[in-house]
Amino acid sequence: MSNSVLRIPNAFYLIIDLEATCSDVGEVPRQEMEIIEIGAVMLDARLFQIEAEFQTFIKPVRHPLLTDFCKELTHINQEDVNGAPVYADAIEELKKWMYEFDDALFCSWGDYDRKQFEQDCAYHGVAYPFRSGHLNLKAAMAQHLVLPKKLGIGDAIRRVGLRFEGTAHRGIDDARNIARIVQQVLGTR
């Protein structure tokens, strides 16, 4: 099968993975989840080399105390978010970093990250920061590999013959591993 579903006309894949406030017992309703980490990797779409990385924690305001479940899942502790910038400031930092790269396509593993950005931007009264469309790499990978169902990052990385590096459910580590999947599938790693 052709790689066309994964190849983009843009100069860069802007691969982003988010972590957000969460609970396993309903303490944090889905519509009240807030981003607490942005991990981003800028991957050259021609050479498939990582050009730059960005990471920031964000201080949540709706549910400022992280649940035990959230801390256990993400390995993000209360001190990380207590000293972090608020959402609007973090988005300004992200924009300053990503706008240095012309023609980057926002990509994530699924649609969750795009929807969470939309939700947080609306709640905080911040303009949506992406100039491009969005590529759901999870769906594109399933289509490319002709899979009956979409894979999580861990299953996908094993499927392409790699091992997960770093800590699962940490934004920057997940973004790095997603970039490695794209590199491996497009045959340049």
Backbone hydrogen bonds, N-H to C=O, Kabsch-Sander energy under -0.5 kcal/mol:
donor,donor_aa,acceptor,acceptor_aa,energy
5,V,2,S,-0.5
6,L,3,N,-1.9
7,R,3,N,-1.9
11,A,103,D,-1.4
12,F,103,D,-1.7
13,Y,43,L,-3.0
14,L,12,F,-0.6
14,L,105,L,-3.0
15,I,13,Y,-1.0
15,I,41,V,-2.6
16,I,14,L,-0.6
16,I,107,C,-2.6
17,D,39,G,-2.7
19,E,37,E,-1.9
21,T,34,E,-2.8
32,E,29,P,-2.6
33,M,30,R,-1.3
36,I,19,E,-3.3
37,E,19,E,-1.7
38,I,56,T,-2.6
39,G,17,D,-2.4
40,A,54,F,-2.9
41,V,15,I,-2.6
42,M,52,A,-2.8
43,L,13,Y,-2.8
43,L,41,V,-0.7
44,D,42,M,-0.5
44,D,49,Q,-2.8
45,A,11,A,-2.9
48,F,44,D,-1.4
51,E,42,M,-3.3
51,E,49,Q,-0.5
52,A,42,M,-1.0
54,F,40,A,-2.4
56,T,38,I,-1.9
58,I,36,I,-1.9
59,K,85,P,-2.5
66,L,64,P,-0.6
70,C,22,C,-0.5
71,K,67,T,-2.4
72,E,68,D,-2.5
73,L,69,F,-2.7
74,T,70,C,-2.7
75,H,71,K,-1.7
77,N,75,H,-0.5
80,D,77,N,-0.5
81,V,77,N,-1.3
82,N,78,Q,-2.5
83,G,79,E,-1.6
84,A,81,V,-1.2
90,A,86,V,-2.4
91,I,87,Y,-2.6
92,E,88,A,-1.8
93,E,89,D,-2.0
94,L,90,A,-2.5
95,K,91,I,-2.9
96,K,92,E,-2.5
97,W,93,E,-2.0
98,M,94,L,-3.2
99,Y,95,K,-2.7
100,E,97,W,-1.1
101,F,98,M,-1.6
102,D,100,E,-0.6
105,L,12,F,-2.8
106,F,104,A,-0.6
106,F,133,G,-0.8
107,C,14,L,-3.1
108,S,135,L,-1.8
110,G,108,S,-1.5
115,K,111,D,-2.4
116,Q,112,Y,-2.8
117,F,113,D,-2.3
118,E,114,R,-2.3
119,Q,115,K,-2.5
120,D,116,Q,-2.8
121,C,117,F,-2.9
122,A,118,E,-2.1
123,Y,119,Q,-2.4
124,H,120,D,-2.6
125,G,121,C,-0.9
125,G,122,A,-0.5
126,V,121,C,-2.3
135,L,106,F,-2.2
136,N,134,H,-0.5
137,L,108,S,-2.4
137,L,135,L,-1.1
138,K,108,S,-0.6
140,A,136,N,-2.3
141,M,137,L,-2.6
142,A,138,K,-1.9
143,Q,139,A,-2.3
144,H,140,A,-2.8
145,L,141,M,-2.8
146,V,143,Q,-0.8
147,L,142,A,-2.6
156,A,152,G,-2.6
157,I,153,I,-2.7
158,R,154,G,-1.7
159,R,155,D,-2.3
160,V,156,A,-1.6
161,G,158,R,-1.8
162,L,157,I,-2.6
168,A,166,G,-0.5
170,R,167,T,-0.9
174,D,170,R,-3.0
175,A,171,G,-2.4
176,R,172,I,-2.2
177,N,173,D,-2.2
178,I,174,D,-2.4
179,A,175,A,-2.2
180,R,176,R,-1.9
181,I,177,N,-1.9
182,V,178,I,-2.2
183,Q,179,A,-2.6
184,Q,180,R,-2.5
185,V,181,I,-2.9
186,L,182,V,-2.2
187,G,184,Q,-1.3
188,T,183,Q,-2.2
189,R,183,Q,-0.7
